Amino acid sequence: MKVSVIVPVYNEADILPVTLPPLLNQDYPKEKTEIIFVDDASSDDTPRFLESPEWKESITVISHPKNRGRAATRNSGIKTATGELLILLDCDIEVESDFISRHVEYHRRDNVIGVVSNIRTRDTKSKDKYHRYIFFGKRGASIIGEDKPLPFNYFIIGCTSVKMSAVRKVGRFNENLPAYGEDLDFAYRLWKNFPEGLFYSEKINVYMHNVKTLGEALLSFHQYGQYNVPIILKEYPELAPYVAADFVTSMNGKWSWKVLLGTILINPFVFQLVKWLLCVTPFPLSNFLIRYLLAASVAMGYRLTLRESRMI
């Protein structure tokens, strides 16, 4: 099986020396592997680094003349790819030497369409509550476990493999989504066509670097709610409960208990109160507060867009 690894990159010259070499040191046959880096108009030393003679002949580099965003960057790689299996990998993810071969092994099952890797960290002693929530809390795909079909909302992109045949059927990423969080739209289309085909593997370990701070994550989630969620819900209104939009407005136009609850609990005052409580709440109880903050950020971003458009 030929594999195309697609790595979007934007101003990541600091982390590529850590994450690129392991990708070239795989136990999977090189003649069956193509590695595609898509540079989304980086303004740092990323282009020079990718042109290094040390690996220039081992990778394909696509360069955007101007920044086009995450969805378009992934799509450029998909358009160039010739593999039967696509691996969509963020540039700040460090992989193990059997990363590709383990994905291929999983995909030898006829019912498998996509596989999410097990995201870990090298910083096993981190005391940051948000980082502990990400890596040590019971959340996401790890709740479902190995060898069980994943719901679409747990199928995150960034260390994920998908059969090219499935992408041809459901289409590429939606380039109209300008902000963080293009995963949901793509994963939902995959799931609608292959409801039993998405999986998680705890055996395929990857290591995330340059992890966002909680403040950076909250900003990304707010922008997701403000810019992406309205576009996604216009196409798929049934996804409102997955983005906390049903706490902002009722999809059928009628008042609901969720909208009332959202009015009471999802507002700047309660948001700041929860941020203060997070400082004094020990792990793992802090995970509940972080979940609120992330969901509330999406909801308040979505509410802002509706107010600006005078829809609420």
N, C-alpha and C positions, 0 to 999 in steps of 0.2 A: 504494500500500500504506500503510495507516494504521499508525503506530508508537506503542507505549506504552513510555515510558522509566520504569522503576521504580527509585527511589533510597531504600533504607533509611537512616535516620539516627538516631544516638543520641549526644547530647552532642558535636556536631561544629561548634559555632559558630565555632571558630577557622579551619577549613579551607573552610567553605562560601563565604566571599567569594572564594575562589580557584577553586573547582570549579563553582559554580552558574552564574555569568555565561556561560562558554563553552558550557554546555549550552543556553542560550537563544539563542545566536548561531550557529545551524546553517544550512547552505545547503539543508536539506531543507524543503519547504513546511510552514509553521506549521499550516495547516489540516489537515494529515495527521499531526500530531504532538501527543501529549499527554504531559506530564511530571508524574509522580506522586511526591511525596515522602511517605514513611511515617515519621513521627516516633514512635519507640518509647519514649515517655514521658521525653524528655530533661529534665534538671534544670538545664541551663545556658541560654544565650540562644538556643538553636536555634529554639524556637517563635516568638520575637519576630522573629528574622531571616527566617524563612520567610514571615511575615506582612507583610514590607516592601512598601509600595505600588509599589516599583520593579519587582517581578515577581509580585505577588500575583495579578494577572489572567492570568499566563502559566503558572502551575503549579497543580496540585491537591495539597492537603495533607491527609493522613489522620493523625490523632493517636490513639495508643493511650493510654488512661487509666493503664495500668500497663505496665511493661516485660515484653515477651512473648518476646523473643529473635529471632535472625536469621531462622529459618525462618518463624515466624509473621508477621514484618514483611514479608518478601518476599511471602508469601501474601496479605496484606491488599492489597498493590499489584496482584497478579495478579487478585484478585476484582473490583477496581474497573476494571481495564484494559479497553478496548474495541478495542484495536488487533489487527491480524492478526499483527503482529510484536511480541514483547516484547524489550526490552533491559533486562537486569538489571545495574545499575551501582552500585558502591559509592560512597559520598558523598565519599571522599577521592581519587577518580579525576578527573583533568583531561582533557578531550577536545579534539580538534581540530574545526575548523568543518565538516569533511566526515564526522564520526564516524557520524552516523545514515545519511547517504546511502550510505556505503560498506557498511554492514551491509545496507541494503536491496538494494543492487546484488548483493551476494553471494547473498542469499536469492532472487533471481529465478531461480536454478537450481533445478529441480524436486527434485533429490536432496539439497538442503541443508536440514537441520533446525535446526542450531545453529552459531554462529560465535564463536570466542574472539578477542578483540583482542590486539594486541601490546603487552604491558606494558613501559613504559620509565620512566626517571627523568630529572628535570631536573638532578640532581646527577651530572654525568658524571665528576667528579674524586673521587668518594667513595673513601676508603681503607678503609672498613669492610668486612671480609671477608664478613660475612653479606649485606650489601647488594650487594656485587659478585657474590656467588653468585646472588642473585635476578635481577639485571639484566644481568650480563655473562657468566654461566656458560651453557654449553650444557645446557639442561635443559627439562623440560616439553614443551609443545606445539611449541616451536621445534625440537626434535629431529626431529619428524615432518615439519615444513615445510608449505609452502603446497600447497593443492589435493590433499591426501591425507587420507583419513578418519582421524580421531583415535580412539585408544583412550579409553574412558570416563574413565580415571584422569587424563587430561590436560585434561579438559574442566572447567576451573575456573569458578566463578561469581564475578561481580564486575565484569566488563566484557564481558558475553556476551549474544548475541542468540539467541532461540529462537522458533520459530513457535508461535503460540497454539494451533493445531490439534494440535501435538505435546503440549503441556502438557495439553490436554483429554484426550488419550489416555492419558498415563502418570500423570497426577495432579500435584498441587502438591508443595511441599516438606513433608517429614515433620516436623511440629511437636513430635513426641516427642523429637527430637534437641535436647538443651539447650545444647550447647557448640559451639565453633568447628568447622567442617568438615562442614556440611550438604551440601556439594557432591557428595560421593561417592555417596550414596544417590540423589540426583536424577539425576546424570549416568549412573549405572548403569542406571536405569530407561529413560532416553532411549536409551541405547546398545542395550539389549536389544530395544527396539522398532524402532530405526532404526540398525543397526550400521554402516551406511555413510554416515550423515547428519551427523556432527559434524566440524567443520573449524576450522582456525586460519588467521588472515590476518595476515601480517607487514606488510601495507599499512595496517591500521587501528591507528594509534598512539594509545596513551593513556598518561598520566603519573601515577604513583602518588605521593601525598604521605603524610605521617605514617606512614612505613614503620616497622614494629615493630623493636625491637632484637632481637638473637639471644635474649637472656634472655626477653623477652616472647613470642617465637615458640615457644621451648621449653616455656614454661608453657601456651600455647594447645594445642600438640601433645599435651602430657601430659594435659590436660583432655579433649581429643578422644579419646585412647585410653581414658581412665577412664570417660567418660560416653557418648560416641557409638558407639564401636566395638562394645561389647557389644550394643547395640540393632541396629546394622547387621548384625552377624554372626548374630544370632538369625534375621533374615529372609533374609540372603544369606551363608551360611557359606563359599561359594566365594570370597568377597572377602578371606579371611584373608591370603593372600600380599600383597595390596595395602596392608595396614595393619600389616605385620610381626607379625601375631598368630600366625602359624605358627612364630615363634621363641619364643613363650610357651607354647603348648600345641598338641597335635596335634588337629586337628578330628575325626579318627576314633578318638580315645581311645588310640592307640598311641604309644609312645615313638618319636621320630624324631631324625635327626641335626641337624635344624634346632633342635629344642628343646634339645638338648645344646649346640649352638653358642650359642644364645640365653642359656642359663644361664651360659656362660663369658664371653661378650662383652657381654651387655646387663645390666649391673648398676651400682650407684652408683659402685663403685671405678673400673671401666673408663670410665664416663661422665665422671667428674671428670678422669681421666688424659687423655682425648681433648680435653676443654675446655682443659687446660693446653697440650697439643700444638698446638692451634689457634692459640694466641698466638704460637708461634714458627714456624709453617708458612706459607710464602708462598703467595699466590694465583697460579695456580689450584689448586695441590695442596690448599689448604685446603678446596676444595669437597667432597672425599671425606670429610673429617672432619665438615663441616656436615651432609652427608647422613646420616652415622651418628648424629649427635646428634639430628636431627629424627626419624629412624625409631626410635631408642632411646627417645625421649621418649614416642612413641605406645605402644610395646611395654611400657614400664614402667608407664604409666598403665593399660593394659589388664590387666597382671599384678596391679596393686593391686586392681582391682575383683574379679578372680577370687579373690584371697586373702581379701578381705573377705567374699565369698560362699562361701568355703571350697570352691571348685571346683578349686583346686590347692594 
